[in-house]
Every structure is written in C-alpha cells, then in structure tokens.
Amino acid sequence: MAYKILILGASYGSLLASKIMFGGHDVTLVCLPAEADLINAEGFRVRLPVKGRKDPVEIDSRKLSGKVSAAGPADVKPADYDLIGLAMQEPQYRSPGVRELLDAVAKSRVPCMSIMNMPPLPYVRRIPGLDHDALKPAYTDASVWDSFDPATLTLCSPDPQAIRPPEEKVNVLQVTLPTNFKVARFDDPKHTAVLRKLQDDIEAVRYQAPEGRIELPVKLKVFDSIFVPLAKWAMLLAGNYRCITPDGMRTAQEAVHSNLEESRSVYNFVVDLCVALGAAREDLVPFEKYAAAAQSLSRPASAARALNNGAPNIERADKLVQLIARQKGMSHPVIDATVALVDKRLEANRKKAA
C-alpha cells in the first residue's frame, strides 16, 4: 500500500522525501511559490555521498517510483494524508499561512512527525516529570502548538546534515553527513505501523549504479523509546550552538575540536540530562562517535548562519536544554554562556531590524 505524505518544508524535507519516494510513496512538499513552481516543473535532486565511491549519487525525484508535488500552505488539506512531516525551522511556524496550516494539521489528528532540531512543545509534553509551561520561553511562539494532542505527534532526530549549494537552483540538496533519521513511536500502534512500513520500504531500496545495485545511506529507524531522538541535543549544544561567536561564527569542526575537552564536558552533561529524564544511556550516541563525525562538518551550523544573516529568531534548543536542566537541578557554565550569547546577538539583530 502506497501512502500519501505531506511535508512542510522543501529544503531539508526533500531528503526524507527522496527516501520515502524511493519506497514507492507519494509526497507533497509545502514551500514558497518559487520553490513550488520549480519542483513541479523539474522535481528535485538530492546528492548523497556513498562510502567507497568517489562521486556522490544524485537522486532525481522524477525517476523514483513515488511521485512528488509542491504547493503553498493554503493549497493542501491535512486530512487527505496518511502522515505529515514538519521540516521547517521552528520560527517559521508562526508565519502567516504556515501558522494556519499547522493548526489544521493539529486538528486533523493525522499522525505528525517533526524533523526539527527544536522538538515541538507537544512532543516535550510526552516526557513526564517536567513543568512544560515553564519551557515556553524557549519557543518563538509556543501558542502555535496549542491545538496538538501530544499522542498524535512524534519526533524524528534530524541527524543527517545537508545544505542547498548556493551556486545551484533551490531544488538541489547536498548531503554532507549521511547518517540515519531516528524516530520515536507514536502512542497509537496504528500510527507507528505507518512509520514501520516506511522504515522497511526504505531499507529495501537499492540504487542502480554503473557498478550494479547498491545500498544507499540515510535510513529511517523507528524506536520504541521516546528519548532516542533526544540524542541530537548533545550534538546541538556541543557543536551547532558553539559555532556562534561574539562577533561571527566558526565551523562545526572548529567548535568541537578547538577545545575537545570542553566539547566533551558539554556533550556528556546533556547526555546525563537525557538519562535523568528517562533515556537509556545505550540509546544515545557516545561523544567519540560524534567527535569523529564532526571532523567532516566544514561549515557553520544553520543557527549560526541565520544569526550572522540578521535573523531576529532562530531555533532555541540551547535555551530549551538549559530550562529543562534547571528543573532537574542541573546547570553547565558553557551552556549558560552560550544561551546568554545567543540572547545578546538576537537582541542586536532585532534592534537592527526595527
């Protein structure tokens, strides 16, 4: 059975879309008008590095068994779909049009999978033992999530890294770190069955390369633990947010490796926090594995680039982790300094834009 999948966000969303379409399912991408026109006319391309191959594999959406279409926020009805993915940055969900669509998604009760670095507040409500309302200051506008039933929302850890090459059209995505998407189960087994079907179909895919049929990286992995996707938090706090400097930015590789012991300290603190929330340590990624992967991260993280470009709002997973840690009686001086730095730079950006 082929599913109909709706994904909000065509940039990072096209990576997951390519995997889903390879498995024979149809995808609708919600995006800006110029992006939608281009995708509807030419499809999209995803370039994937494959171990043992000199050149990346280019996936052309027009050659996949599933079909893609693109539309604006007002042109889709959530109830028409079997699963909905959230692949925009958290501040974008309060934008006119997107906000209304997100509310319609919530009220449709169609199972919804977030692929954001910033976990939606209703997903955090699935974590017991927290004062969830006290976490609202970490969100650009927490009210956009009010209509969601936490049972219908899950989180997919966006571990694969990808960029849109600036010299290419906006329908091209280059994967720079081809790791797996790790998604937690839904409360409803019927909803989780949709995820498991997608997982199995993606696992079975083989790409016809000149040298024969090959397996491609970037899979979808489904987990019973709701804490598995939180593995990304340690990476964000040790790497992504530490790309931000007082007067600019640095690469993720520099952020992690310029002071490896400090990075390890931050990383292990966040791992300890996740364990305090209920995660199993073996479900999380050890620092050594992350540090090795960070050697290839030769660009600043998207949060740092957005700040440098004058963004008045960015995803604040740094602040979310800080606030959750405080509720557990925990703190880390580097994380506190990072949150203060991001606050200061956002305030400067907002003053400039005013």
N, C-alpha and C positions, 0 to 999 in steps of 0.2 A: 504494500500500500504506500502510495506517494503522499507525503504531507505537503501542506501549504504553510510556508514560514514567512512571517513578517519581521523585518529587521530595521530598527530605527537607527540610521547612520550608515552611510555607504563607504566610508573610508576604511576603518578597522573592520566594519561589518562585512566588507566584501571578502575578507579572508575566511571567516566562518561560512559565508555564503558559498564560496567556491567548494569547500569540503562537503557541505550539505547537498549542493547540486551534483557533485560527483557521485553521491549516493542515490541520485535519481529523484530528489525532492525539489519542488519549485519555491523560489524565493522572490519576495517583493522588498525592495530597498526604499526606505523613506529618506529623501535627501533634498538638497537645494535644486531649484529648477534647472540650472545649467548642468548640474551633475546628472539629473534625471534624464534630460534630453540626450546627453552623451551616452549614458548607459543603455537607454532604449534604442539608440541608433547603432552603437558599436559594441555593446556588452562591456565587460571589464576584464583586466588582466591581473593575475597575481603571480609574482616571481618568487619561487621557492628555492633556497639553497638545499641541495641534497648531498649527503655525505658520500664521498668517493667520486663526485662529479665536479669537473672544473667549472662548468657553466650552470647557472640556475635553470630549473624547469619553469617554463612560462605556461600557466594555466589560462586558457582562453575560454571565457564563460560561454561563448557561442558554440563550443564543441562539447559541452557537458550534457549529460542525459537530462538533468533538471533544467528548467527554464528560469530566467531572471527578468523581472520588470522593475521599473523605478517610478516613484510617484512622490507627490508632495504630501504634507501631513493631512490636508483636507480631503485627499482623494482615496483614502483607504478606510475600510470598516474592520476593526479588530475582530469582530465576531466571525468573520469569513476565514479565519486562520486557525491552525492546529497548535501553533506555538509562536510566541512573539519574543524577539531578542532586542535588548536595549544596548546599542553600541555607540551612542553619543557620549560626549563628556557631560558630567553631572550638571554644570551650569546651563547647558543648552536646553534642559528640560523645562525651564521656565520661559523659554522664548514663545512669543505669540504663535499660535498654530500647533507647535510641538506640545505645549502645556495641555491644550485641549485634547490632543490625540492621546497623550499619556493618561489623562483622566478617563478617556473612553476605553483605553486598554485595561485600566484597573477595574472599571465597572463591567467589562465584558466577562471577567473571570476566566478568560483564556489563559492557560499557563504561560508565565512570562519569565524569561531568563536574562538576567543582567550580565553584560560583558564589560562592565565598567570597573576601573580601578577603585572607585568610590562605591562601596556597597550601598544600594538604596536603603533608606531607613526601615521600610517594612521587612527587609531581609534581616537587618540587625535585630529587629523585634523577635526573630526566631531564636536568638541567643538568650537563654534565660539568665536571670540574676542581675540585670542591668536596669538603671533608670534611663529608659530610652528617650524620654522627653528632654533629658539633660544633654543629649547628644545633638540636638537640633542646631546649635550654633556652628557645627562643622559643615552644615549644608548651605548651599547658596540660597535656596528657598525650600525649606522642609515641607511646606504645605502642598507641594506638587504630588507628594506621595500619600496624601491623606485618604484617598479612596481605595487604596490597595488592601486586600486581605493578604497578610503575610503567607498564608498557606498556598497562595497561587503564584508566589514569586520565589525564584531561586537565584543563586549567584554562580557565575562561571568565571573562574580566575583567568584574567587575560594575560597569561604568561608569555605567549608568543609576542615578539616585538616586530613592528612593521612601520614603514614610512611611505609617504607618497613622494617619489623623487621629484624635486622641484622643476626639473627640466622636462618632465613628461606631462601628458594630459592627466586630468584628475581621476580618470578611470583606471589608473595603473597603481598597483600597490607592490612594494618591495619588502619581502620578509627578511628581517635581519637576524632574528633569533627564532628558529623553528621548533619551539617547544610545544607542549600539549595544552589544550583547554581542559581545565578540571572543574567539573560542575557537580554541585550537591543535588541530592534527590529533592523532589517535591514532597509535601506532606501526603498528597494523594498518589497511590501507586499507579493509577491510570495515567496521570501526568508524567510520572517518572518513566513509564513504559515508552512514551514518545522519545525521551532522551536516550533510553537504551537502544531503541530502534535506530536512531541517528548514529549513535556510537558504533553499532555493529555494521551499519552500511558504510560508514566512513572507514572503518577498519578493513573492510573487504576490498576497498578501492585499489586498483593497480593502474599505473600510468604507462601508456605505450611510448616508450623512449626508443631511439635508434638502436640501443643495445638490447632491447627487449622490454618486457613488462616489469616495472619497478614499483616498490612501495614508496609512498611519499610521506614526509614528516608532517607534523601538526595534526594530531588526532583529537577527538572528543572523548574524555574519560569521565564516566559517571561514578560518583561516590555516595555511600550511604551517610557519611558524616557531614553535617552542615558546616564543620570547621575547616574542611580541606581547602576550600577556595581562599581562606584567610591566610594561606601560605604566602600570598602576594604581599601582604602587609609588611613583612620583614624586608622584602626586596625594595618596596617603595621607600621605606624610612631609611634604609642603609644606602640606597643608591639614588633613586629618582629625585627625591626632595633635596638630597645633598648635592645635586647638580646646581642648585641655586646658590649663588654667591651674593655678597652685599652689593656688588656693582655689575653683575653679569651672570655668567653661567659657565659650567665646565662639562665635560663629557661624563657619562655614567662610569666609564672605565676609570677616569681620574677620581671621581667621587668615591669610588670603592677602594681603589688601590693606592691613592696618595697617602692614606693613613689606614692601613689594613686593620690594625688592632682596634681603632675607633669604630670602623665599619663593623667589625666582628661584635663589638660590645653592643652597638645599636641593634644589630640583627638578632643577636641572641636574647636581648631584652624583649624584643617584640615576639619572638618565639615563646619565651617564658610567659608573656601575657596571654598568648593564644592558648597555651596549656592551662593557664589559670581560668580561662573561660570555658574550658572543657575539651579542647583539642587533644588528640593523641600525638605525642612528640614524633612518632614514626610517620604520621601523615604530613608532616611539614618538611620543607627542604633544608638540608644541612647547609651551613654557611659556606663550607668549602666548595660545594657544588655551585652555589650561586656566584661565589667569587670567581670561579673558573669561567662561568658563562659571561660574567661582567667584563672579562678581558676583551670580548668582541664588541662591546657596546661603545662604539666610537662617536656617538652623537649625544648631546644633552637630552635629557628626558623631555617629554612633551610639556610637562608642567613648567619646566624652566624656560622652554622656548616661548610658551604662551606669556609668561611673566615678562620676558625680555621684549616681546612684541606689544606690551602695554595692556594686556588683558586685565579687566577690572575684577574678574572672578576666575578661579581655577578650582579643580577638584581638591578638597582639603582632607585627604586621607591622613595626612600628618596630624591635623587637629583632632580628627576622629579617634585615632590611636591614643593621642595624649589624653583626651577626655575619658576614654574607656579605662586607660591605665589608672587615672586618678581615682576612679570608682573602686578600683582594686587595691588602692593604697600604694601604687607604684608610680615611679617617675624616672626619667633619664635626662641628664643635663643637656645632651646633644639634641635630643628630640625637642626639649623645651626651647633651646636656642633656634632650632630650625623653624618651629612654629612662630616664634617671635619675628624671625627674619622674613618669613613669607607674609605675615601680617603687615609688616612695615612696607614691604615692596608693593603689596596690593593697595595699601593706603596711598602710596605715591602715585601708582597708576590711576587710581580713581580721582585723585586731585588733578592730574594732568588732563583727564578726560572730561572733567566738569567744566 
